[in-house]
Every structure is written in structure tokens, then in C-alpha cells.
Amino acid sequence: MVLRSMARPTISHTSTAFATVFKETVADLGRIFKTSGIVLPLAGTGTLGAEVALSNIIEPGDKVLAISSGYFGDRLVEISGILGASVDKVEVPWGSAARIAEIERKLSEKTYKAMLVVHVDTSTGVANPVKELGSLARAKGALFVVDTVCSMGGMDVQVDDWGINVCFTGSQKALAAPPGLAVISFDSKALGAREKRRTPPSSYYGDIKRWLPILQEPTKYFATPAVNMFYALHESCRMILSEGLEERFKRHAKLASASRAGLKAMGLQLLCEDAVASNTLTVAYHPKGVSDVEFRKSMAEDYGVVIAGGLGPLKDKAFRIGHMGNVNRSDILATLSAVEGSLQRQRYSFQPGSGVAAANRVLET
Ligand SMILES: Cc1ncc(COP(=O)(O)O)c(C=O)c1O
């Protein structure tokens, strides 16, 4: 349905027909983000979302506290540094979630303009406690910026209630559209920070101020929106809202817990504890003697299931299964069955069928 919607004719980006698509998409995204702030879809990817979020609020010399619990947390540190911020990084071990007491202590040592965190770092599958972190940031007056690339649309994110001032995601993960759009929300405090800048933002295209008139009246021109990508996101937002957000989150939670149960039943070790595990993806270590390249080749070629390898220090040591978007129970069972088959080919010893059976038990509850 989403892909079919993209095949419609590319109409003028300043037409009233496109303005309707634009407005409806933005309104639906506001419901999904749970915000009454502005939400802007921009042609680009999640990384553009990070750049737009940060380049509007950070000026050279600003003090920023960046919590990094993985590969994409490090990316926020890097982008902030490029923008000239003085960045203090809280390094959370891969596989753990940020500890509230540690962040509270950090925030009490210095006054920060902004605090940054990735909700679910796709390198680890750990979900950070965004709600609690938001309360801390709010109490200290720091702008709270959250990367929800790997959670928005699959896990609950309450942008307004959790005090998230700037939130960004990409179209291709739990929003379940193709890659090609970044979506960034700004609340009034974040827009105020943009307004009060002493220096212009380093990004021309990503300057939120230039987009405000378009959000008001999409028939105006600033830069050409990706018309057919809007069709896709419009359709995927409709599908998300017609499933119902809470139902969708429950589905993700169940599929995640079935995936974890299945992998554990095969004797595999997961990167993180269930208590901090995300509902969008699961990361598991390879058993000793299993080659990552051979394993994932077999998954893809023998079973038609594509999964990701480990990132950074987990390269060759772990694999990542995404279970977000429009994934269903059959996808999970087929994936676990493929994991079993691909492990058997590498002579890993376990009880065949144990993973699929354990997952099925969870799915039946
Ligand atoms: C948590 C997270 N943040 C940021 C990004 C960067 O997004 P993109 O690859 O769309 O630029 C990704 C990509 O996988 C991600 O998972």
C-alpha cells in the first residue's frame, strides 16, 4: 500500500492538492509524536534529522551533555562537536541503559544548554529511560533532544509529556515507509532557542525558521518537498493510526519478547537484559565458532531473511534482528527458523526447533 501510493503522479509541490497531503501528513505525525509542537518532514535521512535538530539550537561554545550508549550516540557527539559545542560525553557501556543518578549528577555539576540522547541505539537494542531523562533536563532547564530513529512508531514516545524539546526520526524504520524523509519536531522552547541565537544556523536548508511559513501554508515555496515520499509517509501514518498507537506498541512488545525468548531458547546470549531491551530490535552474540559472514549469508541465501551484523566493537561478534514496522508473527517465526537452520549449518549444537517453539509460546499468550 505504501509503495503503491508512491506510484501516483508527481504533482506540483505548491499545488493545493499537495498542500492537503502535506498538512495531513504533518497532522498525523503530530499524533504519532504526541506533540502539539511543529513537526517537519524533510527530504533526507535520520542523520539529517540529527543535523537539523542540533544545528538550530547549538551555537559555537554552547555546553552540551551528550549521553552515548552506542554507535548513534557517538554520532550526536560528533555532530555537536562539528557545530562548535563544548561537549561532555557520558559514555554508557554498550548493552546498558543510561543511569539516572549519573546523569543527575552530571547535570548538577554544570549548566548545559542541551542534553542529547538516543532513545534506542540501533547498535545495541537498548532503550534509554527517555521519560525520566526528560524530567531531569526540564528541572535543570536544558533543552532535551532525542533521537527516536529506532523507536518512533514502534514504541511509545510522548514528546510533549516527556519534555522532549526537539525529537527526530527517519521514515524507514518503525514508521514503515521507504528511506528518504527525516522528521523533526520542535516545541516552543526549542523555537525560542533558535530565535535567540547570536549567530545564524550553519544549515540553510535545515534552518527551521525558513520552514515555518511552509508549515503554515504549504503552497508557499522554500525548497521542493519530496512529493512522492510524502505520499508514502502519508499512507504509512494512516496505517499506523488505523492500527492504533497503543495496539501497535503492544504488537511490537509481543514480537520483541517472542524474539528474545526464541534466541535464548537456542542458547544464545543477548546483548542486554530484558528490562532495558527495546521492542524494535534485538541484538544477540554469535556462539563461539560461528562466523558472522557465513551465518548471515546463509540467512539471506538459504532462507531469504536479511538481518544486520554487529556495529563498531560488535562487528563479527553479534547480529541484529529488526522487528519493527509492519512485521508480524509469521515474520518472527520464519526468522527464528532461519536462525536455527543457519546455526545448524555451522555445527552449533542446540535443540533444533527450540527457538521457534519458545517464540510460539510467547506469541500464543
Ligand atoms: C538510532 C539511529 N539514529 C540515527 C540513525 C541514522 O539514520 P540514517 O541512516 O537514516 O541517516 C540511525 C540509522 O540506522 C539509527 O538507527
The ligand as an ORCA input file, in Angstrom:
! r2SCAN-3c Opt
* xyz 0 1
  C      19.177      5.297     16.238
  C      19.627      5.818     14.919
  N      19.944      7.112     14.791
  C      20.326      7.637     13.631
  C      20.425      6.862     12.504
  C      20.859      7.465     11.209
  O      19.813      7.389     10.313
  P      20.043      7.330      8.727
  O      20.814      6.094      8.439
  O      18.636      7.289      8.210
  O      20.770      8.566      8.352
  C      20.109      5.508     12.570
  C      20.207      4.642     11.395
  O      20.066      3.454     11.434
  C      19.689      4.981     13.810
  O      19.369      3.700     13.927
*
